Amino acid sequence: MNEVNLEVHEGEVYGFLGPNGAGKSTTLKMLLGLVKPSSGKVVVFGKEFDKNRLSILRQAGSLIESPSYYGHLTGLENMRIMQRLHDVPDKNVCEALKIVRLENHKDKKAGLYSLGMKQRLGIAMALIAFPKLLILDEPTNGLDPAGIGEIRELIKSLPQRYGITVLLSSHLLSEIEQIATSVGIISDGKLLFQGSMEALQSKSQPRIAIKTVDNETAHVLLYRQGFHSVIEDDALIVKEMNDEQTAFANRMLVQAGIDVIRIEERRKSLERIFLELTGKEKSL
């Protein structure tokens, strides 16, 4: 890791994004004291972790890599074990199971749960003390589309309903885009971007694509009117073109006898932004 400094503000859903092997899980493990950094220090809630380990862990819940449970025990019995460890009342157990929609399956052995149910049980265990900070490592890993949707809606509801700040990692940009309010992008142990989702999306400046029957001539005519275009994928791409300018360009080309086939706005996908930030054609 190279000077990774995550700024997670209270009430956020912070998406920690990067390709497999980028260092996401290692970073999250450091925040929980599961891995010791070779240099630097870990600060959580404004406190140095090594000097305030117990007080920090009491305010944090986590699900790292995969849920841990006793397969021969029921979901409720697994929750009772966590209840004793955290010394919380019965209402916490009931509420946590309700949040993850396992209240009707609490008497079923955890080993017989589906993958999605096991994942939800792991989240319920992490929620049982209703921590200030919930750390989730790839919470939708291995789930089917329906399961992913359930976990997504659950995570989005936690800050507003329960005042829980969520830090979750993923290699799926599409999932982070739908859940997170802020994002950090890591690659090869380096934090390449950190900020709001709006700030990341602003890197995708819209461009106008104009497809005509004669792009070469259209390119020359646009240039004469002060529009700088490039030909990409059988279309003329013009940056920083407002609605009035687009209408003018269309009218000018048609009056010059050049049929305009299509005009559309194009934005870089967030995946393309990611690839440009990392400088690598890595799959998310």
HUDAPE-V377289 format. One line per field, one symbol per residue. burial: I if it has 9 or more other C-alpha atoms within 8 Angstrom, else O. A space follows every 50 residues. Layout:
burial: ???
This chain:
burial: OOOOOOOOOOIIIIIIIIIOOIIIIOIIIIIOIOOOOOOOOIIIOOOIIO OIIOOIIIIIIIIIOOIOOOIOIIIOOIIIOIIOOOOIOOOIIIOIIIII OIOOOIOIIIOOIOOIIIIIIIIIIIIIIIIIIIIIIIIIOOIOOOIIOO IIOIIIOIIOOOIIIIIIIIIOIOIIOOIIIIIIIIIOIIIIIIIIIOOI OOOIOIIIIIIIOOIOOIIOIIIOOOOOIOIOOOIIIIIOIOOOOIOOII OOIIOOOIIIOOIOOOOIOIOOIIIOOOOOOOOI
